[in-house]
Amino acid sequence: MEYNVISIRPFIGARNFERSRNFYRDLGFTEISLTPKMSLFQNKKVGFYLQDAFVQDWVDNTMVFLEVENLDQIYRGLLALNLGTKYPHVKLLPIRVEHWGRECFLHDPSGILWHFGELK
């Protein structure tokens, strides 16, 4: 089957919806509030839905891979945001090299694991 894909937008949860909204705006995403309990966050054509919903098993198993250009620049930008002091439980892990490329990890305030990656 062939598709004419326009975008893909995962749904992610939030332990504290307001804190997560602020976090993603700080990361440079633009927020479009859809309902009092759900927002669309976008950066250019990439987006995801943030929900005011929290299920521990779901959030603990949610990972999002964001492919970027110039991972070094992105990592320096993430470091400069100093997110770990502003948001409890946020962790930024250094760049590591894999056989397919390079990536760094960022845990959001709810524990969702973001992979910022640069493919070979």
N, C-alpha and C positions, 0 to 999 in steps of 0.2 A: 504494500500500500504506500502511496506517495502522498506527502503532505506539503502544503505551502505554509511553512511555519513562520509566524510573525514574531513570537516571543515565548518564553517559558517563565512562569512566575510561581516560585514555590511559596507555600504558606508556612510561616514560622510562628512560634508562640512566644509569649513574654510572661515572665514571673511578675514583673512590675511594668505595666504597659507604658506609663509616663516616662519612667527611667529609660526604657528601651527606645521609645520615640526620640528622646533627647540624644541618646547614644548614636542612633543612625543618622540623625541630622548632623551631629558632630563629625561623622564619617564622610559627610559630603553628599548624602542622599537627599533628594527633595521629597517631602511628604505630601501626599494627597489623602486627606481624611475622607474615608468612604462612609463610615458609620462611627458612632461613639466607641466601638470596640474593634475597629479594623481600619488600617491605613495601607495605602500603596506607597512604597518607597522606591524611587527611581534615580538612576544615574545614567544619563543619556538613554539608551534603549533597554538597559538592564533594569529589572525590577523584581520586587518580592512583596508579598502581603505580610504585614505584621498584625497578629491578632492578640486581643486581650484574652488570652486563653493559655492555661499552663497545665500540662500533664507531664510529670517528671520523666517518665520513660520516653515520651515523645521527644522532649527537649534534649534529654541526655543522648539521644540517638540522631539528632539533626546535625547535619554537616552541609555546608554550602561552599562550593568551589567557585571563586571569582577569578577568571583569567584576566590578567593585566599585562600591560606593556611596562617595561622598566620597573621590575620588582624592587630594585635597590631604592629608587625614588619613592615608591609606595611605602616601603618599610621605614625609610627616614621620616616620611610624613606621618605615619602611624606613631612612631616614637615621639615625634614633636607634639602630638596631641595629648600625650601624657594621660591616656584614658584610664590607666590603672589607679590613679589617684582620685580621679573624678567619679569613677563608677566602681562600686564594690564587685569583686569576683571577676573583673575583666583582666585577662592576661594576654600579652603579646609575646610570642615565642620567635626567636631569631630565624633567619633564612636558613634553610637546609637544601642541600643538593640531592636530587634524585636522578635516576637514569632517564626520566622523561622530561626533566627540567628542574626548576627551583620553586620553593614555596616558603611562606611563613604562615603562622597560625595566629588567629585572634579569637579568643573566647568572649562572647558578648555578655551583658549583665545577667542573662538567664542561664548561660552555659552553652549556648549554641556555638559550635565550632566553625569558624570561617577559615577557609584555605584561600590565601591570596597567592596565585601561582602564575608563573611565566613558563610556557612550554618551549621546548627546543625547536 
